[in-house]
């Protein structure tokens, strides 16, 4: 409960959640491709992995992907063990080098994945579609969320017979909803036909929590403020 601007009128508060969603076509994809190498000797495994990784990178560059759109996302060395009759037996070392690759021609995502596999990639995962216009799309969703909150507050105030101040007392922006991503695993078989990848549609979501003041009695100046359309 609070007081109006004139310091005399008692004001109640309606708190509502506003939601907004904007649909858009993605124009960018990122995909993780990489090579894993397992050998008994660590140095041999690292050297072989380095050769395989270089071959993979050169093949991806050959598809038209620029160097700045290929970056290492993970590099690790692990000991590998077998378990037999309760005993842990050392098998060797596994070296993994993964690259995050950005693709702007969505019609060729499947072809580029095939190229990676045909040139040594034995790991393909985490295909993520997004839009280069993400900020503008999110602002559109945010605008819809604000309007949705006002509509809810207006409906509530009408239902209970009070006058609503269309200017919110507070607006708190909720956490941005995560973009959908698609995890994709392909059989690592050289010579497979073009892998079909469907980007579908993105849904950008925004949420807010808004508090509106309502007059408990009297007309007051706040009741005559311009409506939010």
N, C-alpha and C positions, 0 to 999 in steps of 0.2 A: 504494500500500500504506500502511496506517495501523495504529495500535494501538487496541484496545478501551478501554472506559471504565476497566477495572482496570489499564490500562497494560501488560498482559502478552500478551494474545491478539492474534495477527496477523490482520488483516482484509483481505480482497481486496475489490475494488470492481466492481460490475456497472453499466455506464452504458447507459441505454436512452432512447429517444425515445417520448413519449406523445402521442397525437393524440385529439382529441375534436371531434365535429361535431353541431350542433343545427340542425334545420330549423324554419323559421317562416314564417308568411305576412307579407309586408310590409304596412305600414299608411301609408306615406308615400312620395311620389314627388317628385323634383326634376327639372326640365327646363329647359334653356337655350333661350330664345326671344329673337329680336331682329330688328333691321332694319339693313340695309346700304344706303347711298345713294351713288351715284356721279355726280358732276357735274364739269364743267370748272372751275368756280369753287369755291374752298374754302369761303368764307363761305356761299354758296348751298347747298352740300352739307351743311354743319353745320346750317343753319337748317331745311332740309327733313328731315334726319334727326331733329332735335329734335321737329318736329311729328309725324312718324311714330311716334317712340318714345312720345310722350305719348299719342297715340291708342291705341297698343298697351297701355300700362299701364292706361289707363282701361277698356279692354275687358276686361282680365284682372281688374281690380277688380270689374267688373260681373258676373263669373261667381261671385263669392263669395270670391275669394282676398283675404286681408287685406293691408294695406300692408306689414306687417312680413315677409310671406312673398314679397315681390318686392324684389329688390335687384340693383343693377348688378354684373355679374360681369366685364364687359370693355367698354372704350370706347377706340377707336383711330382715328387718321387716317392714311391711307396714300396715297402717290403711286402712280398707276397708269400703266403704260407699255405701249405696243405695240412689237413688234419686227418690223421689215420690212427684209429684205435686209441683215441684220446691224446695222441702225441702231436705236437706242432712241428711240422717239418718245413724248413726253409726251401722255397721254390725258386726265388729270384727277385728281381726288381721290376716294378712297373713305372714307366715314365709317361705322363700325360701332359699334352700341350693343347689347350683349347683357345680358339679364336672367336671373338664376337665380330660378326660381319654384318654390315649395314647394306641393304639392297633397296634401291629407289625405284627400280622397274619391277613392279609386282607381277607382271606377266611372265617374268623369267626367274621367279624364285625357285620353282621346281627344277628348271634347267641348271641353275647354278648349284643347287644341292647335288644333283646328279654329277656335275663336273667335280665337285669336291670328293664325292665317294669314288669316282673313277680315278682320282689322283691321290688315293691313300687315306682319305678320311674314314675312320671307323667309329666316329662318334658324331651324331647329329641330334640336336635337341633345342628346346626353348625357342621356337619361332614366335616372335612377338610383333604384332602389327600395331602401328600407331600413325599419327598424323603430324606433319610438320607445322600445321596450323593449330596445334593443341591449345595454346594459351587463349586464342580467340574463341575457340569452341567452348572452353571451360567458362569463359566470361559470359557466353550466351546461356549456358546452363545455369550459371549463378544468377543471371537476371531472371530466368524462369523460376528459380527457387524463391527469390524475393517476392515475385508476384504471387506465387503459390501460397506463401506464408500470409500475405495480406488477404488473399481470398478466404483462407481458413479462418483468420481472425475476424473478418467481416461476417462470415457465416455464423460464427459463434456469437458475436455481439448482437446480430439480428435475432438469433434464436432466444437469447436471454433478455432482449428488449433494452439494450443500452447503446449509447452512441460511442463509436470508435474513433479515436484519433488516428488518422491514416499514416502519420509519421511515427515510425517505431521508436520506442524508448532505447532499445538496444538491438543490435544484430550481431550474432556470433557465427562466423563461418565454420562449418563442420569440416572434418578431414576430407580431402579430395579422394574420391573413389578410385581405386587402382584400375589401370587399363587391363582389359582381358588379355591373356596371353595363351598361346596354344603350344603344348609340348608335343613334339613329333619325333617318332623314332622310325627310321627306315631300315629295311634289311640291307646290310652292307655287301651287296652283290654288284660287281662291276658289270656294266652293260645293261642295267635295268632301263626300262623305258622312262620317259619323263615323269617325274613324281608329281602328281596333281596336288597343288597347294591352293586352298581357297581362303582369301583374306577376310571374306564376309564383311561385316559392318561393325564400326566402333560405336560404343555408347558412352558418352562423357557425362558423368553425373556430378551434381553439386548439391550440397545440403546446407541449410542455415537454421539457426534457432533465433526467433524474433520475439520481442516483447512489445505489446501495444498497450497504451493507456486507454481506459474507458472512463467516461464520466459517470459517477454514481448518481448524481442529481444535478439539475440545472443545465442550461444550454452551454455556457462557456465558449470561449473563443476557439478552443481546440477542436470543437465539433464541426466548425465551419471550414477547416483546412481542406485544401484540394485533395480529391480522391487520387489514389494511385491506380492507374489503369494498366 
